[in-house]
Amino acid sequence: MKNSVLILIGILFISANIYGQEYMTRSGYIWFYSQTPVEDIKAHNRQVACILNTETGDVGVTLLMKSFEFKKALMQRDFNRQYVESDKYPKATFEGKITDLSKVDFSESGKYKVPVSGKLTIHGVTNKINTDVNLTVKEDNVIAAKAMFIASPADYDIDIPKVMRDNIAKEIEVNVDFELKKR
C-alpha cells in the first residue's frame, strides 16, 4: 500500500512537471496590414489560441479566419467569401518550434529574441516560415511573445480578382502579440 501511494505521488509529480511546462492563451492578438497606393487594409483577430512548451520549444497556434475584424463590413465579407473562403477553410494554423531554445532561460525574468521555424497553413495550403520572436519572461508565470512576418496571398493560393489587385498588397505584414500564462 505504501509503495502504491509513493508511485501515485511520483506519477502526479511527473505529470505536474510536464503539464507545468506549457504556457497558453486563448485570447492572443494577430493583425495584418496591406498597404497600397490605392487603399490600406488592416484586420484584427483577438481570439487566437497559442500553446508553448518551454521544455521542447514546440509552438502551436490556431485561429478562426472569420474572427478577423475589418473597419469596413464589405472588406470583411469579401475577405471571408472571396479570398480566404472561410466556410471551406475555417482555420489558420502554425506548428513550429523555437530553433535555439538555449537562448532563453524560462526560469528568469528577461527579454529574449529567438528564432522560430515551422509550418503555416492558410486556405488549405502549408508553407514553411521562419521568423524571430521577441519573448519577455515575466515573474508572474507569464510569457509575452511578439513577432512580425510577411505572407503573400499567392503563396497560399488566395486568388485576388484582377479588378482588386491594385487594392491588395502582394506581401501582407502579419503581426503577433500573445500573453501566455502557465497552465
Contact map, one row per residue, 1 for C-alpha under 8 A:
111110000000000000000000000000000000000000000000000000000000000000000000000000000000000000000000000000000000000000000000000000000000000000000000000000000000000000000000000000000000000
111111000000000000000000000000000000000000000000000000000000000000000000000000000000000000000000000000000000000000000000000000000000000000000000000000000000000000000000000000000000000
111111100000000000000000000000000000000000000000000000000000000000000000000000000000000000000000000000000000000000000000000000000000000000000000000000000000000000000000000000000000000
111111110000000000000000000000000000000000000000000000000000000000000000000000000000000000000000000000000000000000000000000000000000000000000000000000000000000000000000000000000000000
111111111000000000000000000000000000000000000000000000000000000000000000000000000000000000000000000000000000000000000000000000000000000000000000000000000000000000000000000000000000000
011111111100000000000000000000000000000000000000000000000000000000000000000000000000000000000000000000000000000000000000000000000000000000000000000000000000000000000000000000000000000
001111111110000000000000000000000000000000000000000000000000000000000000000000000000000000000000000000000000000000000000000000000000000000000000000000000000000000000000000000000000000
000111111111000000000000000000000000000000000000000000000000000000000000000000000000000000000000000000000000000000000000000000000000000000000000000000000000000000000000000000000000000
000011111111100000000000000000000000000000000000000000000000000000000000000000000000000000000000000000000000000000000000000000000000000000000000000000000000000000000000000000000000000
000001111111110000000000000000000000000000000000000000000000000000000000000000000000000000000000000000000000000000000000000000000000000000000000000000000000000000000000000000000000000
000000111111111000000000000000000000000000000000000000000000000000000000000000000000000000000000000000000000000000000000000000000000000000000000000000000000000000000000000000000000000
000000011111111100000000000000000000000000000000000000000000000000000000000000000000000000000000000000000000000000000000000000000000000000000000000000000000000000000000000000000000000
000000001111111110000000000000000000000000000000000000000000000000000000000000000000000000000000000000000000000000000000000000000000000000000000000000000000000000000000000000000000000
000000000111111111000000000000000000000000000000000000000000000000000000000000000000000000000000000000000000000000000000000000000000000000000000000000000000000000000000000000000000000
000000000011111111100000000000000000000000000000000000000000000000000000000000000000000000000000000000000000000000000000000000000000000000000000000000000000000000000000000000000000000
000000000001111111110000000000000000000000000000000000000000000000000000000000000000000000000000000000000000000000000000000000000000000000000000000000000000000000000000000000000000000
000000000000111111111000000000000000000000000000000000000000000000000000000000000000000000000000000000000000000000000000000000000000000000000000000000000000000000000000000000000000000
000000000000011111111100000000000000000000000000000000000000000000000000000000000000000000000000000000000000000000000000000000000000000000000000000000000000000000000000000000000000000
000000000000001111111100000000000000000000000000000000000000000000000000000000000000000000000000000000000000000000000000000000000000000000000000000000000000000000000000000000000000001
000000000000000111111110000000000000000000000000000000000000000000000000000000000000000000000000000000000000000000000000000000000000000000000000000000000000000000000000000000000000011
000000000000000011111110000000000000000000000000000011100000000000000000000000000000000000000000000000000000000000000000000000000000000000000000000000000000000000000000000000000000011
000000000000000001111111000000000000000000000000001111000000000000000000000000000000000000000000000000000000000000000000000000000000000000000000000000000000000000000000000000000000011
000000000000000000011111100000000000000000000000001111000000000000000000000000000000000000000000000000000000000000000000000000000000000000000110000000000000000000000000000000000001111
000000000000000000000111110000000000000000000000111100000000000000000000000000000000000000000000000000000000000000000000000000000000000000000000000000000000000000000000000000000011111
000000000000000000000011111100000000000000000001111000000000000000000000000000000000000000000000000000000000000000000000000000000000000000000000000000000000000000000000000000000111100
000000000000000000000001111100000000000000000011110000000000000000000000000000000000000000000000000000000000000000000000000000000000000000000000000000000000000000000000000000000000000
000000000000000000000000111110000000000000000111100000000000000000000000000000000000000000000000000000000000000000000000000000000000000000000000000000000000000000000000000000000100000
000000000000000000000000111111000000000000001111110000000000000000000000000000000000000000000000000000000000000000000000000000000000000000000000000000000000000000000000000000011110000
000000000000000000000000001111100000000000011111000000000000000000000000000000000000000000000000000000000000000000000000000000000000000000000000000000000000000000000000000000011100000
000000000000000000000000000111110000000000011101000000000000000000000000000000000000000000000000000000000000000000000000000000000000000000000000000000000000000000000000000001111000000
000000000000000000000000000011111000000001111000000000000000000000010000000000000000000000000000000000000000000000000000000000000000000000000000000000000000000000000000000001110000000
000000000000000000000000000001111100000001110000000000000000000000000000000000000000000000000000000000000000000000000000000000000000000000000000000000000000000000000000000111100000000
000000000000000000000000000000111110000111100000000000000000000000000000000000000000000000000000000000000000000000000000000000000000000000000000000000000000000000000000000111000000000
000000000000000000000000000000011111000111000000000000000000000000000000000000000000000000000000000000000000000000000000000000000000000000000000000000000000000000000001101110000000000
000000000000000000000000000000001111101110000000000000000000000000000000000000000000000000000000000000000000000000000000000000000000000000000000000000000000000000000001100100000000000
000000000000000000000000000000000111111100000000000000000000000000000000000000000000000000000000000000000000000000000000000000000000000000000000000000000000000000000111100000000000000
000000000000000000000000000000000011111100000000000000000000000000000000000000000000000000000000000000000000000000000000000000000000000000000000000000000000000000000110000000000000000
000000000000000000000000000000000001111100000000000000000000000000000000000000000000000000000000000000000000000000000000000000000000000000000000000000000000000000000110000000000000000
000000000000000000000000000000000011111110000000000000000000000000000000000000000000000000000000000000000000000000000000000000000000000000000000000000000000000000000011000000000000000
000000000000000000000000000000001111111111000000000000000000000000000000000000000000000000000000000000000000000000000000000000000000000000000000000000000000000000000011000000000000000
000000000000000000000000000000001110001111100000000000000000000000000100000000000000000000000000000000000000000000000000000000000000000000000000000000000000000000000001000000000000000
000000000000000000000000000000111100000111110000000000000000000000000110000000000000000000000000000000000000000000000000000000000000000000000000000000000000000000000000000000000000000
000000000000000000000000000000111000000011111000000000000000000000011110000000000000000000000000000000000000000000000000000000000000000000000000000000000000000000000000000000000000000
000000000000000000000000000011110000000001111100000000000000000000111100000000000000000000000000000000000000000000000000000000000000000000000000000000000000000000000000000000000000000
000000000000000000000000000111100000000000111111000000000000000000111000000000000000000000000000000000000000000000000000000000000000000000000000000000000000000000000000000000000000000
000000000000000000000000001111000000000000011111000000000000000000110000000000000000000000000000000000000000000000000000000000000000000000000000000000000000000000000000000000000000000
000000000000000000000000011110000000000000001111100000000000001100100000000000000000000000000000000000000000000000000000000000000000000000000000000000000000000000000000000000000000000
000000000000000000000000111111000000000000001111110000000000111100000000000000000000000000000000000000000000000000000000000000000000000000000000000000000000000000000000000000000000000
000000000000000000000001111100000000000000000011111000000000111000000000000000000000000000000000000000000000000000000000000000000000000000000000000000000000000000000000000000000000000
000000000000000000000001110100000000000000000001111100000011110000000000000000000000000000000000000000000000000000000000000000000000000000000000000000000000000000000000000000000101000
000000000000000000000111100000000000000000000000111110000011100000000000000000000000000000000000000000000000000000000000000000000000000000000000000000000000000000000000000000000001000
000000000000000000000111000000000000000000000000011111001111000000000000000000000000000000000000000000000000000000000000000000000000000000000000000000000000000000000000000000000001000
000000000000000000001110000000000000000000000000001111111110000000000000000000000000000000000000000000000000000000000000000000000000000000000000000000000000000000000000000000000000000
000000000000000000001110000000000000000000000000000111111100000000000000000000000000000000000000000000000100000000000000000000000000000000000000000000000000000000000000000000000000000
000000000000000000001000000000000000000000000000000011111000000000000000000000000000000000000000000000000000000000000000000000000000000000000000000000000000000000000000000000000000000
000000000000000000000000000000000000000000000000000011111100000000000000000000000000000000000000100010000000000000000000000000000000000000000000000000000000000000000000000000000000000
000000000000000000000000000000000000000000000000000111111110000000000000000000000000000000000000111010000000000000000000000000000000000000000000000000000000000000000000000000000000000
000000000000000000000000000000000000000000000000000111011111000000000000000000000000000000000011110000000000000000000000000000000000000000000000000000000000000000000000000000000000000
000000000000000000000000000000000000000000000000011110001111100000000000000000000000000000000111110000000000000000000000000000000000000000000000000000000000000000000000000000000000000
000000000000000000000000000000000000000000000000011100000111110000000000000000000000000000001111000000000000000000000000000000000000000000000000000000000000000000000000000000000000000
000000000000000000000000000000000000000000000001111000000011111000000000000000000000000000001110000000000000000000000000000000000000000000000000000000000000000000000000000000000000000
000000000000000000000000000000000000000000000001110000000001111100000000000000000000000000111100000000000000000000000000000000000000000000000000000000000000000000000000000000000000000
000000000000000000000000000000000000000000000011100000000000111110100000000000000000000000111000000000000000000000000000000000000000000000000000000000000000000000000000000000000000000
000000000000000000000000000000000000000000000011000000000000011111110000000000000000000001110000000000000000000000000000000000000000000000000000000000000000000000000000000000000000000
000000000000000000000000000000000000000000000000000000000000001111110000000000010001010011110000000000000000000000000000000000000000000000000000000000000000000000000000000000000000000
000000000000000000000000000000000000000000000000000000000000000111111000000000010000010001000000000000000000000000000000000000000000000000000000000000000000000000000000000000000000000
000000000000000000000000000000000000000000011110000000000000001111111000000000000000000000000000000000000000000000000000000000000000000000000000000000000000000000000000000000000000000
000000000000000000000000000000100000000000111100000000000000000111111100000100000000000000000000000000000000000000000000000000000000000000000000000000000000000000000000000000000000000
000000000000000000000000000000000000000000111000000000000000000001111110000100000000000000000000000000000000000000000000000000000000000000000000000000000000000000000000000000000000000
000000000000000000000000000000000000000011110000000000000000000000011111101100000000000000000000000000000000000000000000000000000000000000000000000000000000000000000000000000000000000
000000000000000000000000000000000000000001100000000000000000000000001111101000000000000000000000000000000000000000000000000000000000000000000000000000000000000000000000000000000000000
000000000000000000000000000000000000000000000000000000000000000000000111111100000000000000000000000000000000000000000000000000000000000000000000000000000000000000000000000000000000000
000000000000000000000000000000000000000000000000000000000000000000000111111110000000000000000000000000000000000000000000000000000000000000000000000000000000000000000000000000000000000
000000000000000000000000000000000000000000000000000000000000000000000001111111000000000000000000000000000000000000000000000000000000000000000000000000000000000000000000000000000000000
000000000000000000000000000000000000000000000000000000000000000000000111111111100000000000000000000000000000000000000000000000000000000000000000000000000000000000000000000000000000000
000000000000000000000000000000000000000000000000000000000000000000011101111111110000000000000000000000000000000000000000000000000000000000000000000000000000000000000000000000000000000
000000000000000000000000000000000000000000000000000000000000000000000000111111111000000000000000000000000000000000000000000000000000000000000000000000000000000000000000000000000000000
000000000000000000000000000000000000000000000000000000000000000000000000011111111110000000000000000000000000000000000000000000000000000000000000000000000000000000000000000000000000000
000000000000000000000000000000000000000000000000000000000000000000000000001111111111100000000000000000000000000000000000000000000000000000000000000000000000000000000000000000000000000
000000000000000000000000000000000000000000000000000000000000000011000000000111111111111000000000000000000000000000000000000000000000000000000000000000000000000000000000000000000000000
000000000000000000000000000000000000000000000000000000000000000000000000000011111111111000000000000000000000000000000000000000000000000000000000000000000000000000000000000000000000000
000000000000000000000000000000000000000000000000000000000000000000000000000001111111100000000000000000000000000000000000000000000000000000000000000000000000000000000000000000000000000
000000000000000000000000000000000000000000000000000000000000000000000000000001111111100000000000000000000000000000000000000000000000000000000000000000000000011100000000000000000000000
000000000000000000000000000000000000000000000000000000000000000010000000000000111111110010000000000000000000000000000000011000000000000000000000000000000000010000000000000000000000000
000000000000000000000000000000000000000000000000000000000000000000000000000000111111111111000000000000000000000000000000001000000000000000000000000000000000000000000000000000000000000
000000000000000000000000000000000000000000000000000000000000000011000000000000011001111111100000000000000000000000000000001000000000000000000000000000000000000000000000000000000000000
000000000000000000000000000000000000000000000000000000000000000000000000000000011000111111000000000000000000000000000000000000000000000000000000000000000000000000000000000000000000000
000000000000000000000000000000000000000000000000000000000000000000000000000000000000111111000000000000000000000000000000000000000000000000000000000000000000000000000000000000000000000
000000000000000000000000000000000000000000000000000000000000000010000000000000000001111111110000000000000000000000000000011100000000000000000000000000000000000000000000000000000000000
000000000000000000000000000000000000000000000000000000000000000111000000000000000000111111110000000000000000000000000000000000000000000000000000000000000000000000000000000000000000000
000000000000000000000000000000000000000000000000000000000000011110000000000000000000010011111000000000000000000000000000011000000000000000000000000000000000000000000000000000000000000
000000000000000000000000000000000000000000000000000000000000011110000000000000000000000011111100000000000000000000000001111000000000000000000000000000000000000000000000000000000000000
000000000000000000000000000000000000000000000000000000000001111000000000000000000000000000111110000000000000000000000001110000000000000000000000000000000000000000000000000000000000000
000000000000000000000000000000000000000000000000000000000011110000000000000000000000000000011111000000000000000000000111100000000000000000000000000000000000000000000000000000000000000
000000000000000000000000000000000000000000000000000000000111100000000000000000000000000000001111100000000000000000000111000000000000000000000000000000000000000000000000000000000000000
000000000000000000000000000000000000000000000000000000000111000000000000000000000000000000000111110000000000000000011110000000000000000000000000000000000000000000000000000000000000000
000000000000000000000000000000000000000000000000000000011110000000000000000000000000000000000011111000000000000000011100000000000000000000000000000000000000000000000000000000000000000
000000000000000000000000000000000000000000000000000000001110000000000000000000000000000000000001111110000000000001111000000000000000000000000000000000000000000000000000000000000000000
000000000000000000000000000000000000000000000000000000001000000000000000000000000000000000000000111110000000000001111000000000000000000000000000000000000000000000000000000000000000000
000000000000000000000000000000000000000000000000000000000000000000000000000000000000000000000000011111100000000001100000000000000000000000000000000000000000000000000000000000000000000
000000000000000000000000000000000000000000000000000000011000000000000000000000000000000000000000011111110000000001000000000000000000000000000000000000000000000000000000000000000000000
000000000000000000000000000000000000000000000000000000000000000000000000000000000000000000000000000111111000000000000000000000000000000000000000000000000000000000000000000000000000000
000000000000000000000000000000000000000000000000000000000000000000000000000000000000000000000000000111111000000111000000000000000000000000000000000000000000000000000000000000000000000
000000000000000000000000000000000000000000000000000000000000000000000000000000000000000000000000000011111100000101000000000000000000000000000000000000000000000000000000000000000000000
000000000000000000000000000000000000000000000000000000000000000000000000000000000000000000000000000001111111000000000000000000000000000000000000000000000000000000000000000000000000000
000000000000000000000000000000000000000000000000000001000000000000000000000000000000000000000000000000011111100000000000000000000000000010000000000000000000000000000000000000000000000
000000000000000000000000000000000000000000000000000000000000000000000000000000000000000000000000000000001111100000000000000000000000000000000000000000000000000000000000000000000000000
000000000000000000000000000000000000000000000000000000000000000000000000000000000000000000000000000000001111110000000000000000000000000011100000000000000000000000000000000000000000000
000000000000000000000000000000000000000000000000000000000000000000000000000000000000000000000000000000000111111000000000000000000000000111100000000000000000000000000000000000000000000
000000000000000000000000000000000000000000000000000000000000000000000000000000000000000000000000000000000001111100000000000000000000000111000000000000000000000000000000000000000000000
000000000000000000000000000000000000000000000000000000000000000000000000000000000000000000000000000000000000111110000000000000000000011110000000000000000000000000000000000000000000000
000000000000000000000000000000000000000000000000000000000000000000000000000000000000000000000000000000110000011111000000000000000000011100000000000000000000000000000000000000000000000
000000000000000000000000000000000000000000000000000000000000000000000000000000000000000000000000000000100000001111100000000000000001111000000000000000000000000000000000000000000000000
000000000000000000000000000000000000000000000000000000000000000000000000000000000000000000000000011110110000000111110000000000000001111000000000000000000000000000000000000000000000000
000000000000000000000000000000000000000000000000000000000000000000000000000000000000000000000000011100000000000011111000000000000111100000000000000000000000000000000000000000000000000
000000000000000000000000000000000000000000000000000000000000000000000000000000000000000000000001111000000000000001111100000000000111100000000000000000000000000000000000000000000000000
000000000000000000000000000000000000000000000000000000000000000000000000000000000000000000000001111000000000000000111110000000011110000000000000000000000000000000000000000000000000000
000000000000000000000000000000000000000000000000000000000000000000000000000000000000000000000111100000000000000000011111000000011100000000000000000000000000000000000000000000000000000
000000000000000000000000000000000000000000000000000000000000000000000000000000000000000000000111000000000000000000001111100001111000000000000000000000000000000000000000000000000000000
000000000000000000000000000000000000000000000000000000000000000000000000000000000000000000011110000000000000000000000111110001111000000000000000000000000000000000000000000000000000000
000000000000000000000000000000000000000000000000000000000000000000000000000000000000000000011100000000000000000000000011111111100000000000000000000000000001000000000000000000000000000
000000000000000000000000000000000000000000000000000000000000000000000000000000000001000010111000000000000000000000000001111111000000000000000000000000000001000000000000000000000000000
000000000000000000000000000000000000000000000000000000000000000000000000000000000001110010110000000000000000000000000000111110000000000000000000000000000001110000000000000000000000000
000000000000000000000000000000000000000000000000000000000000000000000000000000000000000010000000000000000000000000000000111111000000000000000000000000000001000000000000000000000000000
000000000000000000000000000000000000000000000000000000000000000000000000000000000000000000000000000000000000000000000000111111100000000000000000000000000011100000000000000000000000000
000000000000000000000000000000000000000000000000000000000000000000000000000000000000000000000000000000000000000000000011110111110000000000000000000000000001000000000000000000000000000
000000000000000000000000000000000000000000000000000000000000000000000000000000000000000000000000000000000000000000000011100011111000000000000000000000000011000000000000000000000000000
000000000000000000000000000000000000000000000000000000000000000000000000000000000000000000000000000000000000000000001111000001111100000000000000000000000000000000000000000000000000000
000000000000000000000000000000000000000000000000000000000000000000000000000000000000000000000000000000000000000000001111000000111110000000000000000000000000000000000000000000000000000
000000000000000000000000000000000000000000000000000000000000000000000000000000000000000000000000000000000000000000111100000000011111000000000000000000000000000000000000000000000000000
000000000000000000000000000000000000000000000000000000000000000000000000000000000000000000000000000000000000000000111000000000001111100000000000001110000000000000000000000000000000000
000000000000000000000000000000000000000000000000000000000000000000000000000000000000000000000000000000000000000011110000000000000111110000000000001100000000000000000000000000000000000
000000000000000000000000000000000000000000000000000000000000000000000000000000000000000000000000000000000000000011110000000000000011111000000000111100000000000000000000000000000000000
000000000000000000000000000000000000000000000000000000000000000000000000000000000000000000000000000000000000001111000000000000000001111100000001111000000000000000000000000000000000000
000000000000000000000000000000000000000000000000000000000000000000000000000000000000000000000000000000000000001111000000000000000000111110000011110000000000000000000000000000000000000
000000000000000000000000000000000000000000000000000000000000000000000000000000000000000000000000000000000000111100000000000000000000011111000011100000000000000000000000000000000000000
000000000000000000000000000000000000000000000000000000000000000000000000000000000000000000000000000000000101111000000000000000000000001111101111000000000000000000000000000000000000000
000000000000000000000000000000000000000000000000000000000000000000000000000000000000000000000000000000000001110000000000000000000000000111111111000000000000000000000000000000000000000
000000000000000000000000000000000000000000000000000000000000000000000000000000000000000000000000000000000001100000000000000000000000000011111100000000000000000000000000000000000000000
000000000000000000000000000000000000000000000000000000000000000000000000000000000000000000000000000000000000000000000000000000000000000001111100000000000000000000000000000000000000000
000000000000000000000000000000000000000000000000000000000000000000000000000000000000000000000000000000000000000000000000000000000000000011111110000000000000000000000000000000000000110
000000000000000000000010000000000000000000000000000000000000000000000000000000000000000000000000000000000000000000000000000000000000000011111111000000000000000000000000000000000011110
000000000000000000000010000000000000000000000000000000000000000000000000000000000000000000000000000000000000000000000000000000000000001111001111100000000000000000000000000000000011100
000000000000000000000000000000000000000000000000000000000000000000000000000000000000000000000000000000000000000000000000000000000000011111000111110000000000000000000000000000001111000
000000000000000000000000000000000000000000000000000000000000000000000000000000000000000000000000000000000000000000000000000000000000111100000011111000000000000000000000000000011111000
000000000000000000000000000000000000000000000000000000000000000000000000000000000000000000000000000000000000000000000000000000000000111000000001111100000000000000000000000000111100000
000000000000000000000000000000000000000000000000000000000000000000000000000000000000000000000000000000000000000000000000000000000011110000000000111110000000000000000000000000111000000
000000000000000000000000000000000000000000000000000000000000000000000000000000000000000000000000000000000000000000000000000000000011100000000000011111000000000000000000000011110000000
000000000000000000000000000000000000000000000000000000000000000000000000000000000000000000000000000000000000000000000000000000000010000000000000001111100000000000000000000011100000000
000000000000000000000000000000000000000000000000000000000000000000000000000000000000000000000000000000000000000000000000000000000000000000000000000111110000000000000000001111000000000
000000000000000000000000000000000000000000000000000000000000000000000000000000000000000000000000000000000000000000000000000000000000000000000000000011111010000000000000001111000000000
000000000000000000000000000000000000000000000000000000000000000000000000000000000000000000000000000000000000000000000000000000000000000000000000000001111111000000000000011100000000000
000000000000000000000000000000000000000000000000000000000000000000000000000000000000000000000000000000000000000000000000000000000000000000000000000000111111111000000000011100000000000
000000000000000000000000000000000000000000000000000000000000000000000000000000000000000000000000000000000000000000000000000000000000000000000000000000011111111000000000010000000000000
000000000000000000000000000000000000000000000000000000000000000000000000000000000000000000000000000000000000000000000000000010100000000000000000000000111111110000000000000000000000000
000000000000000000000000000000000000000000000000000000000000000000000000000000000000000000000000000000000000000000000000111111100000000000000000000000011111110000000000000000000000000
000000000000000000000000000000000000000000000000000000000000000000000000000000000000000000000000000000000000000000000000001010000000000000000000000000001111111000000000000000000000000
000000000000000000000000000000000000000000000000000000000000000000000000000000000011000000000000000000000000000000000000001000000000000000000000000000001111111100000000000000000000000
000000000000000000000000000000000000000000000000000000000000000000000000000000000010000000000000000000000000000000000000000000000000000000000000000000001100111110000000000000000000000
000000000000000000000000000000000000000000000000000000000000000000000000000000000010000000000000000000000000000000000000000000000000000000000000000000000000011111011001000000000000000
000000000000000000000000000000000000000000000000000000000000000000000000000000000000000000000000000000000000000000000000000000000000000000000000000000000000001111111000000000000000000
000000000000000000000000000000000000000000000000000000000000000000000000000000000000000000000000000000000000000000000000000000000000000000000000000000000000000111111000000000000000000
000000000000000000000000000000000000000000000000000000000000000000000000000000000000000000000000000000000000000000000000000000000000000000000000000000000000000011111100000000000000000
000000000000000000000000000000000000000000000000000000000000000000000000000000000000000000000000000000000000000000000000000000000000000000000000000000000000000111111111000000000000000
000000000000000000000000000000000000000000000000000000000000000000000000000000000000000000000000000000000000000000000000000000000000000000000000000000000000000111111111100000000000000
000000000000000000000000000000000001110000000000000000000000000000000000000000000000000000000000000000000000000000000000000000000000000000000000000000000000000000111111100000000000000
000000000000000000000000000000000001111100000000000000000000000000000000000000000000000000000000000000000000000000000000000000000000000000000000000000000000000000011111100000000000000
000000000000000000000000000000000111001110000000000000000000000000000000000000000000000000000000000000000000000000000000000000000000000000000000000000000000000100011111110000000000000
000000000000000000000000000000000111000000000000000000000000000000000000000000000000000000000000000000000000000000000000000000000000000000000000000000000000000000001111111100000000000
000000000000000000000000000000000000000000000000000000000000000000000000000000000000000000000000000000000000000000000000000000000000000000000000000000011100000000000001111100000000000
000000000000000000000000000000000100000000000000000000000000000000000000000000000000000000000000000000000000000000000000000000000000000000000000000001111000000000000000111110000000000
000000000000000000000000000000011110000000000000000000000000000000000000000000000000000000000000000000000000000000000000000000000000000000000000000001111000000000000000111111000000000
000000000000000000000000000000011100000000000000000000000000000000000000000000000000000000000000000000000000000000000000000000000000000000000000000111100000000000000000001111100000000
000000000000000000000000000001111000000000000000000000000000000000000000000000000000000000000000000000000000000000000000000000000000000000000000000111100000000000000000000111110000000
000000000000000000000000000001110000000000000000000000000000000000000000000000000000000000000000000000000000000000000000000000000000000000000000011110000000000000000000000011111000000
000000000000000000000000000111100000000000000000000000000000000000000000000000000000000000000000000000000000000000000000000000000000000000000000111100000000000000000000000001111100000
000000000000000000000000000111000000000000000000000000000000000000000000000000000000000000000000000000000000000000000000000000000000000000000001111000000000000000000000000000111110000
000000000000000000000000101110000000000000000000010000000000000000000000000000000000000000000000000000000000000000000000000000000000000000000001110000000000000000000000000000011111000
000000000000000000000001100100000000000000000000000000000000000000000000000000000000000000000000000000000000000000000000000000000000000000000111100000000000000000000000000000001111100
000000000000000000000011100000000000000000000000011100000000000000000000000000000000000000000000000000000000000000000000000000000000000000000111100000000000000000000000000000000111110
000000000000000000000011100000000000000000000000000000000000000000000000000000000000000000000000000000000000000000000000000000000000000000001110000000000000000000000000000000000011111
000000000000000000011111000000000000000000000000000000000000000000000000000000000000000000000000000000000000000000000000000000000000000000001100000000000000000000000000000000000001111
000000000000000000111111000000000000000000000000000000000000000000000000000000000000000000000000000000000000000000000000000000000000000000000000000000000000000000000000000000000000111
